[in-house]
Amino acid sequence: MPATNIKAVVSSGTNLRAKTVAIAPRQSLLDLTDVNPTGLTDGAVLLYDSASQQFLVKNEMDKATTKIIGGNY
C-alpha cells in the first residue's frame, strides 16, 4: 500500500477514530546505536557514559557521582 499524505482540519470537540493502526516490529534496547552491549550478563544495568556518548552495560556502579535515590517510605 503506497504512503498517503492526509491533510485535515480538526475542530475542538471532534472525536477522531483511527481506521488503520500499524504496529512496528518488536525491537530490543540492543538495537539502538547508542547502547553498547559489551558485558551483558544477568543483573546488569545500563549506565550512560558521557565520554563515549553511549549507554554501557555494567554489573557494578563504580563512579562516586552515581547516586541511587529510592524516594521516601
Secondary structure, DSSP 8 states (H G I E B T S, - for coil): -----------TT-----S---------GGGSTTEE-TT--TT-EEEEETTTTEEEEESS---TT--------
